[in-house]
Amino acid sequence: MQTRRALLAASAALTATASSAGRAASWPERPIRWIVGFPPGGAPDLLTRILAQRLEVELGQPIVVENRPGAAGNLAAAALARTAPDGSTFGTLFAATLAVNRHVYRNLPFDPRRDFTLISEFARFPSAVMVHPSVPVSSIAELGAWMKAQATPPICATPGAGVIPHLATEMLLRRLGVRCELVHYRGNPDALRDLAAGRAQIMVDAFPTALPLVQDGRARAVAVTGTRRSPLLPEAPTVAETLPGFETASWLAVGAPAGLPEPIAARLGAAVMAAARDPDTARRFASLGAEAIGSTREDLAARVATEDKRWGDLVRAAGITAE
């Protein structure tokens, strides 16, 4: 009897494996939905759409990008976690989604450690520390001195509570020993609009969306948060040139709901890696100040673990919370 049960179990396992492999061989058979948790025109949206154009070639199906902004990407991540793991829907998961928000939000509607199949990191980019042109500073040291001299704390805009630019702002404030009034927006465009209008005086923002504002003179970049100067803003020093050891970068990854069949995950991972490493994709990313990555799934998991510890320590030290 036990032998018969074992044979039946083995047969069922082989049937399931063959069925899964068959689905992967024919996948995708219809257009794919790609959820992005920031509004059109934000850095995640711009880079996702560039990658999606190349990924359509790799997969042979149209990709429909769906923007679901709000709550630092949490609304989109929750929607992705609730979808069927059949390969019809995946999304852009942010550094904040995977490594920050569980430390910041008290009632997170998903568990980043259990609710996703991680596929590949596809983009990485620093932030720019910017001021409105009316702020009379051109360096990090001058910015710190100016902030200390203000009778009331200046307004610092962020693209959302808990996102990497927000945490970079918190790091900068702590290192400079200054305060500001933090105002969190529902994405980059609204925050940048208020910075350009002078309703906010300071903003740390992702390079792809900060760059146009700096280039047309509506903001001044006093530093970049990467490990080296950007060729797109060579006159802007790194923050680390004034504050040694300071470095932050935002990154984006492709993810799917937990339980995605392994053959589909493997094929999607190979397609994302090929699309991200395509020379034209890399060139278009570089024009926005971003680096195309195309990581393995193992490398992405290692990055999540490292960043989770780093940002968790900062969130606890700074007492950052959000609803």
N, C-alpha and C positions, 0 to 999 in steps of 0.2 A: 504493500500500500504506500509506504513512504517513497519507494522507488518511483511508483506511478505519479505521486504528487510532485516529486522532483522533476520528472520528465515533463509534466504539464506546466510547471512553473518556468522551466527552461524554454519550453516552446513559446509560452506567452511572452517571455523576455525577448526572444529572438524576433517574434512577430512585431512587438512594440518598437524594437530597434530598427527593423526593416521599414516599418511605417514611418518612423521619424526620419530615417535617411531618405525615404522617398519624398517626404514633404520638403526636405532641404534641397533635394535635387531639382524640384520644380519651383521652389520659392525664389523670388516673389512672383505671384501670378496676377497681382493687381496693384494699383497705385498704393504707395506707402504714406502714412500720416506721420509727420515729424513735429512734435510739440516743443515749443520754445517758451521759456518762462519770462521773457522780457519783451517789450513792445518793438514794433518795427523801427529800424534805425539804430537800435542799441548794438553794442559790440557783439553780444551773443547772436543776435539776429543776423547781422551782416556776415559774420564768419560762417554761421550755419548755412546760409543761403549759398555762399560760395562753394562750400563743401558739397551741399546737396546737388548742385549742378553737375559736379564731377561724379558724384555717387550714382546719379541717374544713369550715366554711361556704364558704370561698373555693374549695376544691378539690372539694367534694361527695363526699368519701370519709372513712371513719374513719381516725384516726391512732393507732397503737399505740405508746406510749412504752416503750422497753426500757432499763432502767438497767444499765450495765456499769461499776461503779466500779473504781478502782484505778489506781495509777501516774500520778496527775495527769492523768487523761483519756486516757492513752496506749493502754490496752487497748481502749477504745471507738473511738478514732480508728483503730487498726490494724484492728479489725473492719469499720469503715466503708470503709476503703481497699480491703479484700478483696472487698467485695460487688460484684455486677454493676451497671454503670452504666445501669440500665434505668428509673430513676425509682421503683423499688419501695421503696428504702431511702435515707434521708438522716439527718443527725444534727446535734447541737449541737456545734460546735467552739469551744473556749475560746481566750481570748487566749494562755494558756500553750501550748495545742496548736499554734497557728499561729505564735507569735512568740517562744516561750521554750524549749520543751523540746528543740529541736534543739541548743541551746547547753548544756543541762544534762545530758542523758542520753547516755551513751557509745554505747549500742546501741539507738537508737530504731527501732521496728519499722515505721516509715513515714517518708516524706519529705514534710513539710508543703508544700514548694514544688512538688511534682509529683503527689501522690497524691489531690488533692481538686479538685472543682469548687466554687469559692466562690460563694455565692448572695447572702447579705445579712447584715449586722450587724443584730441585732434588739433587743439590750438592752445597756445600759451602766450601771454602778453603782460608787460608791466603796466603800471599806471603813471600818469603825469600829475604832479602837484601843481595846481594852477591857482592864480588869483585874478580877480577882476582888474582891468587896467588902471583903475583909480587907486589901487593899493600900491603904495610907493616902495615896493621891494622887488629884488631880482635874484635873491638867493635864499636858501633855507635859513641861514643864520639871520639875515635881515627879516625874514618872515617871523621867526621866533621873537626877535626884539620888538617888532611892530605889534605883535599880538599882546605881548606883555605890557605895552604902553597904552593899550586901549582902555578907556574907562568902563566900557561894557564889552563882554566877549563878542567877537565877530561871528557871523553866521557861516557855518561850514555845511555845504550841501553834500549829500551822498545819494547814490542811485538806489539805495534801499538798506534797511537795517540788516546787518549780518553779512552783506556781500563783502568781497575782498577789499574794494576801495574804502568801505566803511571801516574795516579792521585796520587797513593801512593808515587811515586818518587817526584812529585811536592810538596806534603805535607811534605815529608822528607826534601827537599831542603829549604823550607820556615822555618821549625822548626829549622834547623841547621844554617840558615843564610848563605848558600853557593850557588854556581852556578856550573852548568855543561853544557856540550854541549849535548842536547838530540837528539838521533838518533832513529827514529821510523822505525820498521821493519814490514813485512807483516805476523807476527806471531812469536811464541816462537822459533821454531827451528833455523831460521837464526840469530836471536838476540843472542841466547845461543851459537851458533857456533862462533860468533865474540867475545863474552866474553871469551870463552875458548881459543881462539887464541890470546887474548890480544889486539885485535883491539878496544875493549871497556874495560873500567876499572871497571865499576859499572853497576849493573842491579838489579832491583826489579822485580821478576817474580813469577808467580803462583807456589805454592808448588809442585804440581804433576810433573811439568816439570823441576823445579829447583833442586829437590832432587837428581836425578841421577848425575848431574854435580858436586854437592857438595860431594856426596858419593865416586865418583872416583877421587877426588882431583883436578878436572879442575877448580873449583871455591871454594871460602871460604864463608860460610854463617856467617855474623856478627850479624844477628838478624832476627826475624820473626815478621810479622805485626799483628798477632792474639792477642787475649786477654790472652793467656797462651802459655807456651812453648810447642813445639811439641815433643811427645815421639820418633819421628823419628830423631829429631836433638836436643836432650835434652841439649846439651852444648850451643846451640844458645839462647841467652836471647830474650825476646820480646823488640821491640822498645820502648814500654811504660815503661820499667824498666829504661830507660835513659830519655825519653821524655814522661812524664805522659800524659795519655789520647789519645795517638796515637794508632789507630787501624783501619785496613782496611781488608776487605775480598772480594774475588770475589765469585760470585754465578751464577748458571746456572738454567735456567727454560725451561720447555717444553711449546711451544706455537704453535698456528695454525692460519690460516688466520681469520680475522674478519668475523663474520657471520656463524661460525661453528654451526650446529644445536645443541641445548642444550642437547638432549639425547646422542649424540656422544661425546660432550665435557665432560659430566658427566661420561660416561664409560671410556673415555681416562684418565680422572683425577683419577678415582679409580684404573685403571691399573698402572699408573705411581706411585701413592702412594704405591701400593702393591710391585711394582718392586724395588722402592728405599728403602723401609723398609725391604726388604728381607735380612736376616742375611748374606748371601753370598755376596750380593751387598755391604752391609755396610762394610764387611771385606775387599773387594777388593778396595773400595774407601779409606778406612783407610790406606791401604798399600801405597797409593799415597799421603797421607797427607790431604785427603778430607773427609768431613762429609756428609753422605747420609741424605737427608732431607725428601722428600716426603710430601710437604706441601699441605694444602688445597688451593683452588683457592682464597679464601678470604684472607688467610695469605700472599699469593704471592702479591695480589693487595696492601695490607698494606705495605709490604716491598718495593715495587716499589715506592709508594708515599713518604716514609721516605727517601729512597736513592736519589730520584729525587731532593728533597730539599737540602740534604747534599751536593751532588756533584755539583748541580747547583750553590750553594753558593761559592764553591771552584773554579769552572771554571770561574765565574765572577771576583772573587777576584784576581785570578792569570792571568786573561786575556788570557786563553787558547782558541785558535781557530784552526780550520782545514778546508780544502776545501773538 
